[in-house]
Amino acid sequence: MQDEDRQSESFGDAATAIWPPAGTAPASGRKRAEITLHQLRIFWAIARAETLTAAAKRLGMAQPSMSQQLSKLETTIGARLFHRRSNELVLTEAGEYLLPRAEHLLRAMNELEEGLHEYGAGQRTTVRLAGINSVLRVLLPRAMNAVQARFPGAEFDIQEGAPNDILNMLYGRSINVGLLAANSVAEAGVGFLQLPVMEDPYVLVVPEWLDLDRVTQLSDLDEAGRATLNNAVQFAFGTQHARRVEDWFSALLPQHRIVAQCRSFEVAVGLVRAGAGVCLAPALSTLSDSGTLDGIRLYRVNEPPRRLVALVASQYRRQEPYASVIEALQTVAAAQALPEIRPTPPFLAHSPAIGIHR
């Protein structure tokens, strides 16, 4: 019991927030006695048990030892917690005040001890990851469900970011897994494993009313169609990527003008839905929870697909639950249905690929 008292004293500062009241100064030259968690557990057991014998049995203590600890607690507080009657103890006003507060503190302490035990036993961990919007929105939720079914104690700390931000978080060790396009970190990602998740094809996104199925040259379109097709909504993040997108539009739509630049594919697709123009985007960015977004058509373009990867340090490749997170992402991605993508319009069929990756 003395060892338990010494262990409990480390929590004395938290417990003394209950009693004595704030602002009460200890006697000059003397250290103020502290309430211990052990004493609070004894007080709670007595208050909730029908008899002292039942409380002692619940705690696995001898009744005299339990009574001694209760007396120490009352001495520390400076007030009686129970009225002693023939065969029962009844809470005093001070006891009524202390009981709910002691229960709150003990409940929090139990949660803390159980949580730390789970971490120590490897049953609980926080998976810290960051990724680009389309992967977090389309693939990750189902992968999380699969992981949490296997590891009920797994928690996820998720951040959305641009590729460079994700890489910085990996280097800074604030995350353990980065979900992004391989080509966006081909050189900077040295030192991390690139584990394939899926290939995401690039598409030309146009308003639904703009039918390019049989367009062999731009003169086949009416004035409204040509104007819309020449309004470019471009996703621009980094000089190199912006230049490649601009090269694509310049080669295939030399009369185009940039009407908007975005830092998110999803924003670019939203502008196309609203009729602002057309954009190049990965197919995943055109999906919603219920399927393909309405109000748009998707056309295949002569561009290599975006290779989505999980970027991890080598030590996490086989470590759980990270290994299961990556496996679940790969499984979900393999089963992911892509939106309907129409064949490349005839006027774009022989366009050269210039390697747009992000």
C-alpha positions in Angstrom: 0.0 0.0 0.0 2.9 2.4 0.8 4.3 1.8 -2.7 0.9 2.6 -4.2 0.8 5.8 -2.2 4.2 6.9 -3.5 3.1 6.2 -7.2 -0.1 8.1 -6.6 1.7 11.2 -5.3 2.9 12.0 -8.8 -0.6 12.9 -9.6 -1.0 15.1 -6.6 -1.1 18.4 -8.4 -4.1 17.3 -10.5 -5.9 16.0 -7.5 -5.4 19.0 -5.3 -7.4 21.0 -7.8 -10.4 19.5 -6.1 -9.4 20.4 -2.5 -8.3 22.6 -0.8 -9.9 25.5 -2.6 -7.7 27.7 -4.8 -6.0 30.5 -2.8 -5.7 28.5 0.4 -2.2 28.9 1.6 -0.4 26.2 3.6 0.8 26.8 7.1 4.1 28.8 7.2 7.1 26.5 6.8 5.1 23.4 6.3 4.5 21.5 3.0 0.8 21.1 2.3 -0.4 17.5 2.3 -1.7 16.3 -1.1 -4.7 14.3 -2.0 -3.6 11.1 -3.8 -5.5 9.1 -6.5 -5.3 6.1 -4.2 -7.2 8.0 -1.5 -9.8 9.2 -4.1 -10.3 5.6 -5.2 -10.9 4.5 -1.6 -13.3 7.4 -1.1 -15.2 6.5 -4.3 -15.5 2.8 -3.4 -16.8 3.6 0.1 -19.3 6.2 -1.3 -20.6 3.7 -3.9 -20.6 0.5 -1.7 -23.3 -0.5 0.7 -20.9 -1.3 3.5 -17.2 -0.8 4.4 -16.8 -4.6 4.0 -18.1 -4.4 0.4 -15.8 -1.5 -0.4 -12.8 -3.3 1.0 -13.6 -6.4 -1.0 -14.0 -4.3 -4.2 -10.5 -2.7 -3.7 -8.9 -5.9 -2.4 -7.8 -4.1 0.8 -8.0 -4.9 4.4 -10.7 -2.8 6.1 -8.4 -1.2 8.7 -6.0 0.0 6.0 -8.9 1.4 4.0 -10.2 3.3 7.0 -6.7 4.7 7.7 -6.5 6.1 4.2 -9.9 7.6 4.4 -8.9 9.3 7.7 -5.7 10.7 6.0 -7.9 12.1 3.2 -10.2 13.8 5.7 -7.3 15.2 7.6 -5.8 16.6 4.4 -9.1 18.2 3.4 -9.9 19.4 6.9 -13.5 18.2 6.8 -15.4 15.0 7.4 -16.6 13.2 4.2 -19.0 10.8 5.9 -21.3 10.8 8.8 -20.6 7.7 10.9 -23.7 5.9 11.9 -24.3 2.4 13.3 -23.9 0.3 10.2 -23.5 2.8 7.4 -21.6 5.9 6.2 -23.6 8.8 4.8 -21.9 11.5 2.7 -21.5 14.9 4.3 -21.9 18.1 2.4 -18.2 18.0 1.7 -18.5 14.4 0.5 -21.4 15.3 -1.8 -19.2 18.0 -3.3 -16.2 15.7 -3.7 -17.9 12.6 -5.2 -18.7 13.8 -8.7 -15.4 15.6 -9.1 -13.5 12.5 -7.9 -15.5 10.4 -10.4 -14.6 12.7 -13.2 -10.9 12.6 -12.3 -10.8 8.8 -11.8 -12.6 8.2 -15.1 -10.1 10.4 -17.0 -7.2 8.6 -15.3 -8.6 5.2 -16.2 -9.0 6.3 -19.8 -5.4 7.5 -19.8 -4.1 4.3 -18.3 -6.0 2.1 -20.7 -4.9 4.2 -23.7 -1.3 4.1 -22.7 -1.5 0.3 -22.1 -2.9 -0.1 -25.6 0.0 1.8 -27.1 2.4 -0.2 -25.0 0.8 -3.5 -26.2 0.9 -2.3 -29.8 -3.0 -2.3 -30.0 -3.3 1.4 -30.6 -1.5 3.8 -32.8 -2.1 7.0 -34.8 -1.5 6.8 -38.5 -0.4 10.2 -39.7 -0.7 10.8 -43.4 -1.1 13.6 -45.9 -2.2 13.4 -49.5 -3.7 15.2 -52.5 -7.4 15.8 -52.5 -8.6 13.2 -54.9 -6.9 10.3 -53.1 -8.1 11.4 -49.7 -11.6 11.9 -50.9 -12.1 8.9 -53.2 -9.8 6.1 -52.0 -8.9 6.7 -48.4 -12.3 6.4 -46.7 -12.8 2.8 -47.8 -9.2 1.9 -47.0 -9.6 3.4 -43.5 -12.7 1.2 -42.9 -10.7 -1.9 -43.9 -7.8 -1.0 -41.6 -10.0 -0.1 -38.6 -11.8 -3.4 -39.0 -8.5 -5.2 -38.5 -7.0 -2.7 -36.0 -9.9 -1.2 -34.0 -7.5 1.0 -32.0 -6.0 2.6 -35.1 -6.6 6.4 -35.4 -5.9 8.6 -38.4 -4.5 12.1 -38.5 -5.1 13.3 -42.1 -3.9 16.4 -43.8 -4.5 17.6 -47.3 -1.6 19.2 -49.1 0.2 20.0 -52.3 3.1 17.5 -53.3 5.9 19.8 -52.0 4.1 20.3 -48.7 3.6 16.6 -48.3 7.2 15.9 -49.0 8.2 18.5 -46.4 6.0 16.9 -43.8 7.6 13.5 -44.5 11.1 15.0 -44.1 9.9 16.8 -40.9 8.5 13.5 -39.6 5.1 15.1 -38.9 3.5 12.4 -41.1 4.5 8.8 -41.9 2.7 8.3 -45.2 2.4 10.6 -48.2 -0.2 10.0 -51.0 0.6 11.8 -54.2 1.7 11.5 -57.8 5.1 9.9 -58.3 6.2 12.3 -61.0 5.7 15.3 -58.8 8.5 14.2 -56.4 10.6 12.0 -58.7 13.9 13.6 -57.6 13.1 15.2 -54.3 11.6 12.0 -53.0 14.9 10.2 -52.8 15.1 8.3 -49.5 11.5 7.2 -49.4 9.9 4.2 -50.9 7.4 4.8 -53.7 4.7 2.1 -53.4 2.3 2.1 -56.4 -1.4 2.7 -55.6 -3.0 3.2 -59.1 -2.7 4.9 -62.5 -5.1 7.8 -62.9 -5.6 8.8 -66.6 -5.7 12.4 -67.6 -8.8 13.6 -69.4 -10.1 16.8 -71.1 -13.0 18.0 -69.1 -15.6 20.0 -71.0 -19.1 21.2 -70.2 -21.7 18.5 -70.9 -23.3 20.4 -73.8 -20.0 20.6 -75.7 -20.0 17.4 -77.8 -16.6 16.8 -79.3 -17.2 13.2 -80.4 -17.1 13.9 -84.2 -15.1 17.1 -84.3 -12.3 16.7 -86.8 -11.4 20.4 -86.8 -12.4 23.4 -84.8 -14.5 24.9 -87.6 -16.9 22.0 -87.0 -18.0 23.8 -83.9 -20.4 26.7 -83.7 -19.1 30.0 -82.3 -20.2 29.2 -78.7 -18.4 25.8 -78.8 -15.2 27.3 -80.2 -15.3 30.1 -77.6 -15.7 27.6 -74.7 -13.1 25.3 -76.0 -10.6 28.1 -76.2 -11.2 29.2 -72.6 -8.6 27.4 -70.6 -9.0 26.7 -66.9 -5.5 25.6 -65.9 -4.3 23.8 -62.8 -1.0 25.5 -62.0 1.3 24.4 -59.2 5.0 25.0 -59.9 6.6 26.6 -63.0 7.4 23.3 -64.7 3.9 21.9 -64.5 2.3 25.2 -65.6 4.6 25.4 -68.6 3.7 21.9 -69.7 0.0 22.6 -69.4 0.5 25.8 -71.4 2.4 23.9 -74.1 -0.4 21.4 -74.4 -3.0 24.2 -74.9 -0.7 26.1 -77.3 -0.1 23.0 -79.5 -3.7 21.9 -79.7 -5.7 25.1 -79.2 -3.5 27.9 -80.4 -6.3 30.5 -80.1 -6.9 29.7 -76.4 -6.8 32.2 -73.6 -6.3 31.4 -69.9 -9.5 32.4 -68.0 -8.5 31.0 -64.6 -5.6 29.4 -62.8 -6.2 27.1 -59.9 -4.2 25.2 -57.3 -6.7 22.4 -57.2 -8.0 20.1 -59.9 -11.3 19.9 -58.1 -11.7 23.7 -58.3 -10.8 23.6 -62.0 -13.4 20.9 -62.7 -16.0 23.0 -60.8 -15.3 26.0 -63.0 -15.8 23.8 -66.1 -19.1 22.6 -64.7 -20.2 26.2 -64.4 -19.4 26.8 -68.0 -16.2 28.8 -67.6 -14.2 26.8 -70.1 -12.3 23.5 -70.4 -9.5 21.9 -68.4 -7.1 19.0 -68.2 -7.5 16.9 -65.0 -7.0 13.4 -63.7 -10.1 11.2 -63.8 -10.3 10.7 -60.0 -10.7 14.5 -59.5 -14.0 14.3 -61.5 -15.6 11.8 -59.1 -18.0 12.5 -56.2 -19.3 10.3 -53.5 -22.1 9.1 -55.7 -20.1 8.8 -58.9 -19.1 11.0 -61.8 -19.9 14.7 -61.3 -22.8 15.8 -63.5 -22.6 18.6 -66.0 -19.3 17.5 -67.6 -18.0 15.3 -70.4 -14.6 13.6 -70.2 -12.4 12.9 -73.2 -9.3 10.8 -73.3 -6.1 12.6 -74.2 -2.7 11.5 -75.4 -1.0 11.9 -72.0 0.6 9.3 -69.7 -1.6 8.6 -66.6 -0.8 10.1 -63.3 0.9 7.4 -61.2 -0.4 7.6 -57.6 1.9 6.3 -55.0 2.3 6.0 -51.2 5.6 7.6 -50.2 6.9 6.0 -46.9 10.2 5.6 -45.1 11.6 2.1 -45.4 11.0 1.3 -41.7 7.2 1.6 -42.1 7.0 -0.7 -45.1 6.5 -3.8 -43.0 5.3 -2.2 -39.8 1.7 -2.4 -38.8 -0.7 -0.8 -39.2 1.1 1.1 -42.0 1.6 -2.0 -44.1 -2.2 -2.7 -43.9 -2.9 1.0 -44.8 -0.9 0.7 -48.0 -2.3 -2.7 -48.8 -5.9 -1.5 -48.3 -5.3 1.6 -50.5 -4.0 -0.7 -53.3 -7.0 -3.0 -52.9 -9.5 -0.2 -53.0 -7.7 1.4 -56.0 -7.8 -1.9 -57.9 -11.6 -2.0 -57.5 -12.1 1.7 -58.1 -14.4 2.3 -61.1 -13.3 5.2 -63.3 -15.8 7.6 -64.7 -17.0 7.2 -68.3 -14.2 8.5 -70.5 -15.0 9.1 -74.2 -12.5 8.4 -76.9 -10.1 11.1 -77.9 -11.9 13.6 -80.2 -10.7 13.3 -83.8 -9.1 16.7 -83.8 -6.9 15.6 -80.9 -6.2 12.0 -82.0 -2.7 12.7 -83.3 -1.6 15.2 -80.7 1.9 14.6 -79.2 2.2 13.7 -75.5 4.2 16.2 -73.6 4.1 14.6 -70.1 1.7 16.5 -67.8 2.2 15.1 -64.3 1.0 16.3 -61.0 
